[in-house]
Amino acid sequence: MSQPQPPQQQKKKLPNDQIDGEMSQWIQAAGSHHTFGMTVEQLHSLIAERNSSLFESFDKFMEAAAEGSQTTEKRYDDWKSQGAQAFKQKQFEKAVLCYTRATHDTTDRNKLAILYTNRATCLYNMELYEHSVLDANRAVAENPQYQKAYYRRGHALAKLNCDEELCNADISHSEHSSLEDVEHPKGTEIAELVNKVADKDRERRTEPKPTIMEGSFIDVVHIPGIGRRVIAKKDIDAGTPVIVEDATAALIKNEHVFTHCDWCLHHTPNLYPSAHHENRRSRGLYCSDTCANHAWERYGEVESKSPFFLVCPLDILLAFRLIMQYPSQLMLDPSAEKTVGGWSWKMPSDNSAYLKSLEGHTRETEKTLLHVGGHEAAATVFAYHCGAIGLLYKKVTNTPASDSLPLNALWEMSETVRRAMQQILTNGISVSKLLRLNTNEAGLHSIEQRKVATAIFPFSSLVNHSCDPNCVLNFVGGPHSAFRRVNLRATRSIIKGTELTICYGPHKNKIHSVKNRREALQNQYNFLCNCEACLSEKEEPLTEEKEELMVKASTYYQKGRRMLREGRHRDAIPALEASLDILLKEIFIGKHRTSFVVSKTHDSIAECYASISEYGRALIHCKSAVESMIEVQGDTEIEVAHEYLKLSGLAAQCADFASAEESLDKATKIFVNFYGDGDQPEVVECRDAIKMMREKAK
């Protein structure tokens, strides 16, 4: 069914999470009526008076959204058919995603059992046997009469070297022509076995726990005219964990809805719809009934009552979840002074000693639309118009569903939502993970950061940005996975009285231009960065002649990188070496080690030589890349650790096991500093590799 469209408006440059989703055009159309200082109530009245057709169009859109929020046989059949086609073509990863999406459109337990068994078969073919067991077991739970589920579970358990008698019992049970009134001879024992196979991390990532303030290292101070700061109450050593806490509220990005659990954020192929939603589609899926129950209790029940929550922008949905988590504390204080900065907030009593407010990073926000509306007000207008604000009010005040609601209370709740959206803009934390890409036999690989979700944390959200931070946020399961629990850790020694800082994204080691970093932060968070790195770094302008040379070097570099991506490694080397030659001999004469560009070019040449098995030459360029990087950013940054890993892989290929061990040891120290001395993957891999180097050196 085609959905009605609002009047076309010229698109503004707005933060994506505030206008994303299917409501984008309505929000921008409403925003065109907004002026500085206008409340949600005033904006609603203005639109009703001057552009009532906008609401009429939105009402028709919501009718279509309500129809689309119901599970449908057609969508189920379409996704199931696409999954079967992908399976035939041995595109198992694609088939898994198709079957997952099909689960979103049926509540029939027999159909779910078929989908989970099909998905288990894909996972079996991908050699993900633990995941295959979990899906097959879920299929058994949905339909105990479905023979194929037992067959798949038995074979997957066998691949995990489980008790042969139990595996065979499952397979034999599947061979009955009918399982009606047939008792499984080893049902209890297999249930216990499957529990052991299940994700051992599940409890620590799903069960909410209170905030842990390690050693009482910090205090939160408020400086009039500047804002709040998190300050070290005592000296903090590098590598020290400062805060461990769960997210107050979190929201998966749209592109990860069918690959991550909506509650714990766990990345898994074993995702299931919540039984609570009956014939309605939920926004997310869950890795367990525990997660589904947590979500339903906190926000799922309200979200199931309106299609608004399926089509609204991410930030307003996260604002609703935040308010539902801390209802009494986040209600607007009617006695608070109303200043140009907005309303005061009451915060959770258990955190009130530290969490006095969720306010912007800098008072520079006084010059932006963060104060009293903008697109936050526009989004909230539609939340009020379609009744979502009323649902929220009834949830947080425990008002019976049949009761009428006082209009002034609804407008107050609307202002609470608008304010929460503003705070999410400046205090929301990106839950991210790292992906390793293109790893070759020499150990060379690239790292890509992937944003999974946005979350608000009781204390960590108070920590301000620096382009050269002294702390890092690590998520449980990180850095290659991410859950809703975070650990704030000092990455360098912090002296008493120093502000604790994290990086919101534009790090000086990744975006080297002060201008570009400031623009990125201004566009996303609406503040001008005046951190020490931005104030102290001076970008020396190049002469016209050297600018031309830089363009020439860049052209060679881009040409080489393109060839490298195409697998033309030998052809790429001359182009990259030509770029490096210009950089060293004509641009950065006498101070080439202070250039990020030089380090990147050495690194690319090393990758080319390693790809054609010329490890000696690759090792030379990798060493130069590391040396140049250390000259620029020091020897304690995480990027340097990953370079050390590359260096160790190349040294091992050259049979220089002592040098390989030395590089691994340096990388390990940095990883421990950032991630802790536990079971973090990089730390474990480094230590295992060190043992291997020592064995080979004998």
C-alpha positions as CSV (number, residue, x, y, z in Angstrom):
1,M,0.0,0.0,0.0
2,S,1.5,3.4,-1.0
3,Q,1.8,5.8,1.9
4,P,0.7,9.4,1.7
5,Q,3.4,12.0,1.5
6,P,3.6,15.4,3.2
7,P,4.3,18.6,1.3
8,Q,7.9,18.6,0.0
9,Q,10.3,20.7,2.0
10,Q,13.9,21.6,1.3
11,K,16.0,19.3,3.4
12,K,18.0,20.9,6.2
13,K,21.4,19.7,7.5
14,L,20.2,17.9,10.6
15,P,21.6,15.1,12.7
16,N,20.4,11.9,11.1
17,D,19.1,10.1,14.2
18,Q,16.7,13.1,14.8
19,I,15.0,12.9,11.4
20,D,15.7,9.3,10.2
21,G,13.0,6.8,9.5
22,E,9.8,7.1,7.6
23,M,8.6,10.3,9.4
24,S,11.5,12.4,8.1
25,Q,9.6,14.5,5.7
26,W,6.8,15.3,8.1
27,I,9.3,16.4,10.8
28,Q,11.1,18.6,8.4
29,A,7.8,20.1,7.2
30,A,6.7,20.8,10.8
31,G,10.1,22.2,11.6
32,S,9.7,24.9,8.9
33,H,7.0,26.4,11.2
34,H,9.2,26.5,14.3
35,T,10.9,29.6,15.6
36,F,13.3,30.0,18.5
37,G,11.7,29.7,21.9
38,M,8.6,27.9,20.7
39,T,7.3,25.1,22.8
40,V,5.7,21.9,21.6
41,E,2.3,23.1,22.5
42,Q,2.8,26.4,20.6
43,L,4.2,24.6,17.5
44,H,1.2,22.1,17.5
45,S,-1.3,25.0,17.7
46,L,0.5,26.9,14.9
47,I,0.5,23.9,12.5
48,A,-3.2,23.2,13.3
49,E,-4.0,26.8,12.5
50,R,-1.8,27.3,9.4
51,N,-1.2,23.9,7.9
52,S,-3.8,21.4,9.2
53,S,-3.3,19.4,6.0
54,L,0.0,18.3,7.4
55,F,-1.7,16.5,10.3
56,E,-4.3,15.1,7.9
57,S,-1.5,13.6,5.8
58,F,0.2,12.3,8.9
59,D,-3.0,10.6,10.1
60,K,-3.3,8.7,6.8
61,F,0.4,7.7,7.0
62,M,-0.2,6.4,10.5
63,E,-3.2,4.3,9.3
64,A,-0.8,2.7,6.7
65,A,1.8,2.2,9.4
66,A,-0.7,0.5,11.7
67,E,-1.6,-1.9,8.8
68,G,2.1,-2.5,8.2
69,S,2.8,-3.2,11.9
70,Q,0.7,-6.4,11.7
71,T,2.4,-9.7,10.9
72,T,1.5,-10.9,7.4
73,E,1.6,-14.2,5.6
74,K,2.9,-12.5,2.4
75,R,6.0,-11.1,4.0
76,Y,6.6,-14.4,5.8
77,D,6.4,-16.3,2.6
78,D,8.6,-13.8,0.7
79,W,11.4,-13.9,3.3
80,K,11.2,-17.7,3.7
81,S,11.4,-18.2,-0.1
82,Q,14.4,-15.8,-0.4
83,G,16.1,-17.8,2.4
84,A,15.5,-21.1,0.6
85,Q,16.9,-19.6,-2.6
86,A,20.0,-18.3,-0.9
87,F,20.5,-21.7,0.8
88,K,20.4,-23.5,-2.6
89,Q,23.1,-21.1,-3.9
90,K,25.1,-21.8,-0.7
91,Q,24.8,-18.2,0.4
92,F,24.3,-19.3,4.0
93,E,24.9,-15.9,5.7
94,K,22.2,-14.3,3.4
95,A,19.9,-17.2,4.1
96,V,20.3,-16.8,7.9
97,L,19.3,-13.1,7.6
98,C,16.2,-14.0,5.4
99,Y,15.0,-16.6,7.8
100,T,15.5,-14.2,10.7
101,R,13.4,-11.5,8.9
102,A,10.7,-14.1,8.3
103,T,10.4,-14.8,12.0
104,H,9.4,-11.1,12.3
105,D,6.2,-11.9,10.4
106,T,4.7,-14.9,12.0
107,T,3.6,-16.0,15.4
108,D,2.6,-19.5,14.3
109,R,4.7,-21.9,16.4
110,N,4.8,-24.6,13.7
111,K,6.1,-22.0,11.2
112,L,8.6,-20.7,13.6
113,A,9.9,-24.2,14.2
114,I,10.5,-24.6,10.5
115,L,12.3,-21.3,10.3
116,Y,14.6,-22.1,13.2
117,T,15.4,-25.5,11.8
118,N,16.2,-24.0,8.4
119,R,18.4,-21.4,10.1
120,A,20.1,-24.1,12.2
121,T,20.9,-26.0,9.0
122,C,22.5,-22.8,7.5
123,L,24.6,-22.3,10.7
124,Y,25.6,-26.0,10.6
125,N,26.9,-25.5,7.0
126,M,28.8,-22.4,8.2
127,E,30.4,-24.6,10.9
128,L,28.8,-22.5,13.6
129,Y,27.7,-25.6,15.5
130,E,26.9,-24.0,18.9
131,H,24.5,-21.5,17.2
132,S,23.0,-24.4,15.2
133,V,22.3,-26.3,18.4
134,L,20.6,-23.2,19.9
135,D,18.3,-22.7,16.9
136,A,17.4,-26.4,16.6
137,N,16.7,-26.5,20.3
138,R,14.4,-23.5,19.9
139,A,12.6,-25.3,17.1
140,V,12.0,-28.2,19.4
141,A,10.5,-25.9,22.0
142,E,8.2,-24.3,19.4
143,N,7.0,-27.7,18.0
144,P,8.1,-30.8,20.0
145,Q,6.6,-32.9,17.1
146,Y,8.9,-31.6,14.4
147,Q,11.3,-34.4,13.6
148,K,13.8,-32.4,11.6
149,A,14.6,-30.2,14.6
150,Y,15.8,-33.3,16.6
151,Y,17.8,-34.5,13.6
152,R,19.6,-31.1,13.2
153,R,20.2,-30.8,17.0
154,G,21.7,-34.2,17.2
155,H,24.1,-33.7,14.4
156,A,25.2,-30.3,15.6
157,L,25.8,-31.6,19.1
158,A,27.9,-34.4,17.5
159,K,30.1,-31.8,15.8
160,L,30.7,-30.3,19.3
161,N,32.0,-33.7,20.4
162,C,29.2,-34.1,22.9
163,D,28.2,-37.4,24.4
164,E,27.7,-39.8,21.5
165,E,24.8,-41.6,23.2
166,L,22.9,-38.4,23.6
167,C,23.6,-37.2,20.0
168,N,22.4,-40.6,18.6
169,A,19.3,-40.4,20.8
170,D,18.3,-37.2,19.2
171,I,18.9,-38.5,15.7
172,S,17.0,-41.7,16.4
173,H,14.1,-39.8,17.9
174,S,13.8,-37.9,14.6
175,E,13.4,-41.1,12.6
176,H,9.9,-41.8,14.1
177,S,7.2,-41.3,11.5
178,S,5.2,-39.4,14.1
179,L,6.3,-38.1,17.5
180,E,2.9,-37.9,18.9
181,D,2.8,-39.6,22.3
182,V,6.5,-40.7,21.8
183,E,8.7,-39.7,24.8
184,H,12.3,-38.7,24.1
185,P,14.5,-41.3,25.9
186,K,17.2,-38.7,26.8
187,G,15.2,-35.5,26.8
188,T,16.2,-34.3,30.3
189,E,19.9,-35.1,29.7
190,I,19.9,-33.3,26.4
191,A,18.2,-30.2,27.9
192,E,21.1,-30.0,30.4
193,L,23.6,-30.5,27.7
194,V,22.1,-27.6,25.6
195,N,22.2,-25.3,28.6
196,K,26.0,-25.9,28.8
197,V,26.3,-25.1,25.1
198,A,24.3,-21.9,25.4
199,D,26.2,-18.6,25.5
200,K,28.1,-18.5,28.8
201,D,28.2,-14.7,28.6
202,R,24.4,-14.4,28.6
203,E,23.9,-13.7,32.3
204,R,26.6,-11.0,32.6
205,R,25.3,-9.1,29.6
206,T,21.6,-9.4,30.2
207,E,21.0,-9.0,33.9
208,P,21.0,-5.3,34.9
209,K,23.5,-4.4,37.6
210,P,24.1,-1.2,39.6
211,T,26.9,1.2,38.7
212,I,30.3,0.4,40.2
213,M,32.4,3.4,41.0
214,E,35.9,1.8,41.2
215,G,37.9,3.3,44.1
216,S,35.8,6.6,44.2
217,F,38.2,8.1,41.7
218,I,35.9,10.8,40.4
219,D,33.7,13.7,41.2
220,V,31.3,15.7,39.1
221,V,31.5,19.5,39.4
222,H,29.5,22.2,37.8
223,I,31.2,25.4,36.6
224,P,28.7,28.3,36.0
225,G,28.8,29.4,32.4
226,I,30.8,26.4,31.3
227,G,28.9,23.3,32.4
228,R,29.7,20.1,34.2
229,R,33.0,18.3,34.3
230,V,34.1,14.9,35.6
231,I,37.2,15.4,37.7
232,A,39.8,13.0,39.2
233,K,39.6,13.1,43.0
234,K,42.9,11.4,43.2
235,D,45.8,10.3,41.0
236,I,44.7,7.6,38.6
237,D,47.2,5.2,37.0
238,A,47.0,4.2,33.3
239,G,44.9,1.2,32.8
240,T,42.8,1.7,35.9
241,P,39.0,1.0,35.5
242,V,37.1,4.0,36.8
243,I,33.4,3.2,36.2
244,V,31.5,0.0,35.3
245,E,27.8,0.4,34.5
246,D,24.8,-0.6,32.4
247,A,23.1,1.7,30.0
248,T,20.1,3.5,31.3
249,A,18.5,3.2,27.9
250,A,19.9,1.9,24.5
251,L,18.7,1.7,21.0
252,I,20.0,-0.5,18.1
253,K,20.7,1.3,14.8
254,N,18.3,0.4,12.1
255,E,20.9,-1.5,10.0
256,H,21.6,-3.8,12.9
257,V,18.0,-4.7,14.0
258,F,18.1,-8.2,12.5
259,T,21.7,-9.0,13.6
260,H,21.8,-7.7,17.2
261,C,19.6,-8.3,20.3
262,D,17.4,-5.3,21.0
263,W,18.0,-5.5,24.7
264,C,21.6,-6.6,25.4
265,L,23.0,-5.5,21.9
266,H,24.6,-8.9,21.5
267,H,25.5,-9.8,17.9
268,T,24.2,-13.2,17.1
269,P,22.4,-15.2,14.4
270,N,20.1,-16.7,17.1
271,L,17.5,-13.9,17.3
272,Y,13.9,-14.5,18.2
273,P,10.7,-12.4,18.2
274,S,9.2,-11.6,21.6
275,A,6.2,-13.7,22.4
276,H,4.6,-10.7,24.2
277,H,3.9,-8.9,20.9
278,E,1.5,-11.6,19.6
279,N,0.4,-10.6,16.1
280,R,2.2,-7.3,16.1
281,R,5.7,-6.7,14.8
282,S,8.2,-5.4,17.3
283,R,11.0,-3.1,16.3
284,G,13.7,-5.5,17.5
285,L,14.4,-9.2,18.1
286,Y,16.0,-10.9,21.1
287,C,18.7,-13.5,21.8
288,S,16.8,-15.0,24.7
289,D,13.5,-14.9,26.5
290,T,15.3,-13.2,29.4
291,C,16.2,-10.3,27.1
292,A,12.7,-10.2,25.7
293,N,11.2,-10.0,29.2
294,H,13.5,-7.2,30.3
295,A,12.6,-5.2,27.2
296,W,8.9,-5.8,27.6
297,E,8.9,-4.7,31.2
298,R,10.8,-1.5,30.6
299,Y,9.6,-0.3,27.2
300,G,8.2,-3.1,25.0
301,E,4.6,-3.0,26.3
302,V,4.2,0.7,25.5
303,E,5.9,0.4,22.1
304,S,3.6,-2.4,21.1
305,K,0.6,-0.2,21.5
306,S,1.3,2.2,18.6
307,P,2.9,1.9,15.2
308,F,4.5,5.3,15.9
309,F,7.4,3.5,17.6
310,L,8.1,1.5,14.4
311,V,8.4,4.6,12.1
312,C,9.7,7.4,14.4
313,P,13.3,8.7,14.4
314,L,15.8,6.9,16.6
315,D,16.4,9.8,19.0
316,I,12.8,10.3,20.0
317,L,12.4,6.5,20.5
318,L,15.5,6.5,22.7
319,A,14.0,9.5,24.6
320,F,10.9,7.5,25.3
321,R,12.9,4.6,26.6
322,L,15.0,6.9,28.8
323,I,11.9,8.4,30.4
324,M,10.3,5.0,30.9
325,Q,13.4,3.8,32.7
326,Y,13.6,6.7,35.1
327,P,10.0,8.1,35.1
328,S,9.8,10.2,38.3
329,Q,13.4,11.5,38.0
330,L,13.1,12.7,34.5
331,M,9.8,14.4,34.8
332,L,10.2,18.2,34.4
333,D,10.4,20.0,37.7
334,P,7.6,22.7,37.5
335,S,9.4,24.7,40.3
336,A,12.6,24.9,38.3
337,E,13.7,28.2,37.0
338,K,13.0,28.5,33.2
339,T,16.0,30.0,31.7
340,V,17.2,30.2,28.1
341,G,19.0,27.0,28.8
342,G,15.8,25.0,29.4
343,W,14.3,23.1,32.3
344,S,16.2,21.5,35.2
345,W,16.1,17.8,35.7
346,K,15.7,15.6,38.7
347,M,18.0,12.6,38.4
348,P,17.9,9.1,40.0
349,S,18.5,9.3,43.8
350,D,21.0,6.5,43.8
351,N,23.2,8.5,41.4
352,S,22.3,12.0,42.5
353,A,25.7,12.6,44.2
354,Y,27.3,12.5,40.8
355,L,24.7,12.7,38.1
356,K,23.3,16.2,38.8
357,S,22.2,16.8,35.2
358,L,22.6,15.6,31.7
359,E,23.5,18.9,30.1
360,G,25.5,19.8,27.0
361,H,29.2,19.5,26.7
362,T,29.6,23.3,26.4
363,R,27.6,26.4,26.8
364,E,28.3,27.0,23.1
365,T,25.0,25.1,22.7
366,E,23.2,28.3,23.9
367,K,23.7,29.5,20.3
368,T,22.0,26.5,18.7
369,L,18.5,25.2,18.5
370,L,19.2,22.8,21.4
371,H,17.6,25.2,23.8
372,V,13.9,25.2,23.2
373,G,13.2,23.0,20.3
374,G,13.8,22.8,16.6
375,H,13.4,19.3,15.1
376,E,13.1,17.9,18.6
377,A,9.9,19.9,19.0
378,A,8.7,18.9,15.5
379,A,9.1,15.2,16.2
380,T,7.4,15.5,19.6
381,V,4.5,17.3,18.0
382,F,3.7,14.2,16.0
383,A,4.2,12.0,19.1
384,Y,1.6,14.0,20.9
385,H,-0.7,14.1,17.8
386,C,-0.9,10.3,17.4
387,G,-1.3,9.6,21.1
388,A,2.2,8.3,21.9
389,I,2.7,11.0,24.6
390,G,-0.5,9.8,26.2
391,L,0.8,6.2,26.3
392,L,4.1,7.4,27.9
393,Y,2.2,9.4,30.5
394,K,0.1,6.5,31.5
395,K,3.1,4.3,31.7
396,V,5.2,6.5,34.0
397,T,2.2,7.6,36.2
398,N,0.6,4.1,36.3
399,T,-2.7,5.7,35.0
400,P,-5.3,3.1,34.0
401,A,-5.6,2.8,30.2
402,S,-9.3,3.8,30.3
403,D,-8.7,7.1,32.2
404,S,-8.8,10.5,30.4
405,L,-5.6,12.6,30.7
406,P,-5.2,16.2,31.8
407,L,-4.1,18.3,28.8
408,N,-1.5,20.3,30.8
409,A,0.1,17.1,31.9
410,L,0.4,15.9,28.4
411,W,2.1,19.1,27.3
412,E,4.5,18.8,30.2
413,M,5.3,15.3,29.2
414,S,5.9,16.5,25.6
415,E,8.4,19.0,27.0
416,T,10.1,16.2,28.9
417,V,10.5,14.2,25.6
418,R,11.8,17.2,23.8
419,R,14.3,17.9,26.5
420,A,15.4,14.2,26.5
421,M,16.0,14.4,22.8
422,Q,18.3,17.4,23.3
423,Q,20.3,15.6,26.0
424,I,20.6,12.5,23.8
425,L,22.1,14.7,21.1
426,T,25.0,15.8,23.4
427,N,25.2,13.0,25.9
428,G,24.3,9.9,23.9
429,I,27.2,7.4,23.6
430,S,27.8,5.4,20.4
431,V,28.1,1.7,21.3
432,S,30.7,0.5,18.8
433,K,32.7,-2.5,17.9
434,L,35.8,-3.1,15.7
435,L,35.8,-5.3,12.6
436,R,38.9,-6.9,11.3
437,L,39.0,-6.8,7.5
438,N,41.2,-8.4,4.9
439,T,43.5,-10.3,7.2
440,N,46.2,-12.2,5.3
441,E,48.6,-14.9,6.3
442,A,51.2,-12.4,7.4
443,G,48.8,-11.0,9.9
444,L,48.2,-7.7,8.1
445,H,44.6,-6.4,8.4
446,S,42.6,-3.3,8.5
447,I,40.3,-2.2,11.3
448,E,36.9,-0.7,10.8
449,Q,34.8,0.8,13.6
450,R,31.1,-0.1,13.3
451,K,28.4,1.8,15.3
452,V,25.9,-0.6,16.7
453,A,23.7,1.5,18.9
454,T,23.2,4.7,20.9
455,A,23.0,4.6,24.7
456,I,22.7,6.8,27.7
457,F,24.7,5.9,30.8
458,P,24.2,7.3,34.3
459,F,27.8,8.5,34.7
460,S,29.8,7.8,31.5
461,S,27.4,10.1,29.7
462,L,28.7,12.9,31.8
463,V,32.3,12.6,30.6
464,N,33.2,15.3,28.1
465,H,34.9,15.0,24.7
466,S,38.5,15.6,23.9
467,C,40.2,14.9,20.5
468,D,43.1,13.6,22.6
469,P,41.3,11.8,25.5
470,N,42.8,10.3,28.7
471,C,40.1,7.7,29.0
472,V,38.4,5.1,26.8
473,L,34.9,3.5,26.9
474,N,35.0,-0.3,26.4
475,F,31.8,-2.3,26.1
476,V,31.5,-5.8,27.6
477,G,32.4,-8.2,24.8
478,G,34.5,-5.6,23.1
479,P,36.2,-4.4,21.1
480,H,34.8,-7.0,18.5
481,S,31.4,-7.2,20.0
482,A,29.4,-4.8,22.2
483,F,26.9,-5.2,25.0
484,R,25.0,-2.6,27.0
485,R,27.5,-2.6,29.8
486,V,30.5,-0.2,29.7
487,N,33.8,0.1,31.4
488,L,35.4,3.6,31.6
489,R,39.2,3.1,31.8
490,A,42.1,5.5,32.1
491,T,44.5,5.1,29.1
492,R,47.2,7.3,30.6
493,S,48.1,8.5,34.1
494,I,45.7,11.2,35.3
495,I,46.7,13.7,38.0
496,K,44.3,14.7,40.7
497,G,42.1,17.6,39.7
498,T,42.4,16.8,35.9
499,E,39.2,16.4,33.9
500,L,38.5,12.9,32.6
501,T,37.7,12.9,28.9
502,I,36.7,10.5,26.1
503,C,36.5,10.8,22.4
504,Y,33.1,11.2,20.8
505,G,34.4,10.2,17.4
506,P,36.8,12.6,15.7
507,H,40.1,11.6,17.3
508,K,43.3,13.5,16.5
509,N,44.9,10.2,15.5
510,K,42.2,9.6,12.9
511,I,41.2,13.0,11.7
512,H,44.4,15.0,11.6
513,S,42.9,18.4,10.6
514,V,41.7,20.6,13.5
515,K,39.2,22.2,11.1
516,N,37.7,18.9,10.0
517,R,37.4,17.6,13.6
518,R,35.7,20.7,14.7
519,E,33.3,20.6,11.7
520,A,32.4,17.0,12.4
521,L,31.7,17.7,16.1
522,Q,29.7,20.9,15.3
523,N,27.6,19.0,12.8
524,Q,26.8,16.0,15.0
525,Y,26.9,17.4,18.6
526,N,26.4,21.2,18.1
527,F,29.4,22.4,20.0
528,L,32.7,24.0,19.0
529,C,35.6,21.8,20.3
530,N,38.1,23.8,22.4
531,C,39.9,20.8,23.8
532,E,43.7,21.1,24.4
533,A,44.5,19.2,21.2
534,C,42.4,21.6,19.0
535,L,43.7,24.7,20.8
536,S,47.4,23.7,20.8
537,E,47.7,22.2,17.3
538,K,48.7,24.7,14.6
539,E,48.3,23.7,11.0
540,E,51.2,25.1,9.1
541,P,50.0,26.2,5.6
542,L,51.9,24.7,2.7
543,T,53.4,26.9,0.0
544,E,51.6,26.9,-3.3
545,E,54.4,24.8,-4.7
546,K,54.2,22.2,-2.0
547,E,50.4,22.2,-2.3
548,E,50.8,21.1,-5.9
549,L,53.3,18.5,-4.8
550,M,50.8,17.2,-2.2
551,V,48.1,16.9,-4.8
552,K,50.5,14.9,-7.0
553,A,51.5,12.7,-4.1
554,S,47.9,12.1,-3.2
555,T,47.0,11.2,-6.8
556,Y,49.7,8.5,-6.8
557,Y,48.6,7.3,-3.4
558,Q,44.9,7.0,-4.4
559,K,45.9,5.2,-7.6
560,G,48.0,2.7,-5.6
561,R,45.2,2.1,-3.1
562,R,42.7,1.5,-5.9
563,M,45.0,-1.1,-7.4
564,L,45.5,-2.7,-4.0
565,R,41.7,-3.0,-3.5
566,E,41.5,-4.6,-7.0
567,G,44.2,-7.2,-6.0
568,R,46.8,-5.7,-8.4
569,H,49.5,-5.6,-5.7
570,R,52.5,-5.5,-7.9
571,D,51.1,-2.7,-10.0
572,A,50.2,-0.7,-6.9
573,I,53.8,-0.6,-5.5
574,P,55.3,1.8,-8.1
575,A,52.4,4.3,-7.6
576,L,52.7,4.2,-3.8
577,E,56.5,4.4,-3.8
578,A,56.2,7.4,-6.1
579,S,53.9,9.1,-3.6
580,L,56.3,8.3,-0.8
581,D,59.2,9.6,-2.7
582,I,57.5,13.0,-3.2
583,L,56.5,13.2,0.5
584,L,60.0,12.4,1.8
585,K,62.2,14.3,-0.7
586,E,60.1,17.3,-1.6
587,I,57.5,18.0,1.0
588,F,58.5,16.9,4.5
589,I,62.2,17.3,4.2
590,G,64.0,16.8,7.5
591,K,60.7,16.2,9.5
592,H,59.0,13.5,7.5
593,R,58.4,11.4,10.6
594,T,55.9,13.9,11.9
595,S,53.5,13.3,9.1
596,F,50.5,10.9,9.3
597,V,50.6,10.7,5.5
598,V,54.0,9.2,5.5
599,S,53.0,6.5,8.0
600,K,49.9,5.6,5.9
601,T,51.9,5.3,2.7
602,H,54.6,3.1,4.3
603,D,51.8,0.9,5.7
604,S,50.1,0.5,2.2
605,I,53.4,-0.4,0.6
606,A,54.0,-3.0,3.4
607,E,50.6,-4.5,2.7
608,C,51.4,-4.8,-1.1
609,Y,54.7,-6.5,-0.5
610,A,53.2,-8.9,2.1
611,S,50.4,-9.8,-0.3
612,I,53.0,-11.0,-2.9
613,S,55.0,-12.8,-0.2
614,E,57.9,-10.4,-0.2
615,Y,58.0,-10.3,3.6
616,G,61.5,-8.8,4.0
617,R,60.5,-5.6,2.0
618,A,57.1,-5.5,3.8
619,L,58.9,-5.6,7.1
620,I,61.1,-2.7,6.3
621,H,58.1,-0.5,5.4
622,C,56.1,-1.7,8.3
623,K,58.9,-0.7,10.7
624,S,59.0,2.8,9.1
625,A,55.2,3.1,9.4
626,V,55.5,2.2,13.2
627,E,58.4,4.7,13.7
628,S,56.6,7.5,11.9
629,M,53.3,6.8,13.8
630,I,55.1,6.8,17.2
631,E,56.8,10.1,16.4
632,V,53.4,11.6,15.7
633,Q,51.2,10.2,18.5
634,G,53.5,8.5,21.0
635,D,53.8,4.8,21.7
636,T,50.7,4.2,23.9
637,E,47.9,4.6,21.5
638,I,45.7,1.7,20.3
639,E,46.5,2.4,16.6
640,V,50.2,1.7,17.5
641,A,49.2,-1.6,19.1
642,H,47.6,-2.8,15.8
643,E,50.7,-1.7,13.9
644,Y,52.8,-3.8,16.3
645,L,50.6,-6.8,15.5
646,K,51.4,-6.3,11.8
647,L,55.1,-5.9,12.5
648,S,55.1,-9.2,14.5
649,G,53.3,-11.1,11.7
650,L,55.9,-9.9,9.2
651,A,58.8,-10.7,11.5
652,A,57.5,-14.2,12.0
653,Q,57.3,-14.7,8.3
654,C,61.0,-13.7,8.1
655,A,61.7,-16.2,10.9
656,D,62.8,-13.4,13.2
657,F,60.9,-14.8,16.1
658,A,62.6,-12.7,18.8
659,S,61.6,-9.5,17.0
660,A,58.1,-10.9,16.6
661,E,57.9,-11.6,20.3
662,E,59.1,-8.1,21.1
663,S,56.4,-6.5,19.0
664,L,53.8,-8.7,20.5
665,D,54.9,-7.8,24.0
666,K,54.6,-4.1,23.2
667,A,51.1,-4.6,21.6
668,T,50.0,-6.6,24.7
669,K,50.9,-3.8,27.1
670,I,48.9,-1.2,25.1
671,F,45.9,-3.6,24.8
672,V,45.9,-4.3,28.6
673,N,46.0,-0.5,29.1
674,F,42.9,0.0,27.0
675,Y,40.9,-3.2,27.6
676,G,42.2,-4.7,30.9
677,D,44.1,-7.8,31.7
678,G,41.3,-10.3,31.3
679,D,39.9,-12.5,28.5
680,Q,39.8,-9.6,26.0
681,P,40.5,-11.2,22.5
682,E,43.5,-9.1,21.6
683,V,45.2,-9.7,24.9
684,V,44.6,-13.5,24.7
685,E,45.7,-13.7,21.1
686,C,48.9,-11.7,21.8
687,R,49.8,-14.0,24.7
688,D,49.1,-17.1,22.7
689,A,51.2,-15.8,19.8
690,I,54.1,-15.0,22.2
691,K,54.1,-18.6,23.4
692,M,54.1,-19.7,19.8
693,M,57.1,-17.4,19.0
694,R,59.0,-18.8,21.9
695,E,58.4,-22.3,20.8
696,K,59.5,-21.5,17.2
697,A,62.6,-19.8,18.5
698,K,63.9,-22.9,20.2
